[in-house]
Amino acid sequence: MKKILTALVAIPVMQFALAGSAAADKAAELWVEQAEDVMHHSCTSVTEESGDDPVQLDMIVQLMVAVSLYNRELDISEFAQSDEEKTELRNKFAASIEEQCSEDGESLLAGVVDRAVVKVLTEE
């Protein structure tokens, strides 16, 4: 679990943003395709499979964030533009994932990530 949290703080988790162009749609479709291979992971299994490789863990979480944003038709730039705002979102996102994975390590990570995206982006 700690490996997930370390990776989340170290990466720009929510940098994936949707735009209206065809090129952005193609990029989003590629992310969704790549995510198909990792959507089965739980909080526990993703740390076991990635071992001590934070880069692999980062990529898995980024793919799941991309799918969540794509499915919900969200553009992250509507929620954060400055570096400070992006850092605040990343910190809230990491805290949400930590809380959920601590409660149930066998939760599907894709669901945890999706709930974190919704929670962080809809907080007042």
TIKOL-942203 format. One record per residue (C-alpha): z, x, y; residue number from 0; residue in one letter. Coordinates in steps of 0.001 Angstrom, whole numbers, plus 500000, padded with zeros to 6 digits. Example, Ala and Ser with C-alpha at 12.3 -4.5 7.8 and 13.67 -1.06 7.14 Angstrom:
       Z       X       Y  seq  type
  507800  512300  495500    0     A
  507140  513670  498940    1     S
//
This chain:
       Z       X       Y  seq  type
  500000  500000  500000    0     M
  500874  502800  502425    1     K
  497419  504293  501879    2     K
  495809  501091  503159    3     I
  497956  501151  506277    4     L
  497319  504811  506973    5     T
  493590  504243  506690    6     A
  493644  501188  508918    7     L
  495367  502974  511741    8     V
  493018  505942  511487    9     A
  489732  504044  511685   10     I
  488037  501727  514134   11     P
  488404  498774  511773   12     V
  486899  496106  513953   13     M
  483937  497891  515414   14     Q
  481431  495704  513622   15     F
  480024  493187  516090   16     A
  477375  490574  515597   17     L
  474572  490108  518058   18     A
  471686  487676  518305   19     G
  468888  490109  517528   20     S
  467002  490309  514254   21     A
  467996  493970  513902   22     A
  471676  493037  514095   23     A
  471141  490322  511484   24     D
  469513  492828  509138   25     K
  472385  495263  509651   26     A
  474896  492491  508956   27     A
  473053  491497  505794   28     E
  473178  495116  504610   29     L
  476951  495232  505152   30     W
  477355  491982  503203   31     V
  475229  493364  500350   32     E
  477259  496565  500196   33     Q
  480509  494598  500214   34     A
  479579  492692  497048   35     E
  480657  495683  494948   36     D
  484186  495769  496385   37     V
  485087  492129  496972   38     M
  487026  491971  493692   39     H
  489752  494357  494863   40     H
  493378  493441  495368   41     S
  495664  495336  497736   42     C
  496886  497338  494757   43     T
  493580  497959  492996   44     S
  491834  499263  496103   45     V
  494472  501961  496572   46     T
  494338  502842  492877   47     E
  490550  503136  492868   48     E
  490262  505068  496111   49     S
  493051  507447  495147   50     G
  493858  509790  497990   51     D
  490473  509354  499637   52     D
  491061  507611  502975   53     P
  487322  507684  503714   54     V
  486562  505508  500678   55     Q
  489404  503143  501557   56     L
  488217  502978  505160   57     D
  484723  502019  504063   58     M
  485965  499270  501753   59     I
  488115  497716  504472   60     V
  485314  498022  507040   61     Q
  482917  496236  504692   62     L
  485389  493400  504212   63     M
  485932  493105  507967   64     V
  482179  493002  508463   65     A
  481824  490183  505938   66     V
  484638  488219  507557   67     S
  483149  488561  511029   68     L
  479668  487759  509754   69     Y
  480788  484674  507816   70     N
  482738  483388  510795   71     R
  479920  484242  513228   72     E
  482288  486248  515400   73     L
  481345  488930  517888   74     D
  484261  491315  518239   75     I
  483097  492333  521718   76     S
  484184  488888  522917   77     E
  487775  489815  522020   78     F
  488012  493476  522984   79     A
  485923  495683  525209   80     Q
  488132  498489  526451   81     S
  489515  501216  524199   82     D
  493005  499898  524921   83     E
  492055  496367  523799   84     E
  490404  497704  520643   85     K
  493471  499796  519809   86     T
  495701  496757  520283   87     E
  493508  494714  517912   88     L
  493511  497510  515301   89     R
  497303  497748  515449   90     N
  497732  493976  515074   91     K
  495193  493965  512261   92     F
  496968  496761  510391   93     A
  500318  494995  510797   94     A
  498879  491765  509408   95     S
  497417  493543  506383   96     I
  500695  495400  505800   97     E
  502657  492154  505900   98     E
  500324  490326  503523   99     Q
  499965  493164  501016  100     C
  503716  493732  501024  101     S
  504261  490083  500138  102     E
  501776  490168  497257  103     D
  500045  493367  496174  104     G
  497797  491407  493824  105     E
  496267  489328  496634  106     S
  492518  489735  496939  107     L
  491994  492224  499722  108     L
  488981  490276  501035  109     A
  491222  487252  501588  110     G
  493915  489402  503180  111     V
  491350  490947  505522  112     V
  489837  487570  506406  113     D
  493253  486070  507180  114     R
  494082  489143  509287  115     A
  490841  488768  511250  116     V
  491572  485094  511924  117     V
  495209  485733  512812  118     K
  494506  488615  515160  119     V
  491558  486997  516911  120     L
  493213  483603  517368  121     T
  496637  484802  518565  122     E
  497443  483758  522059  123     E
//
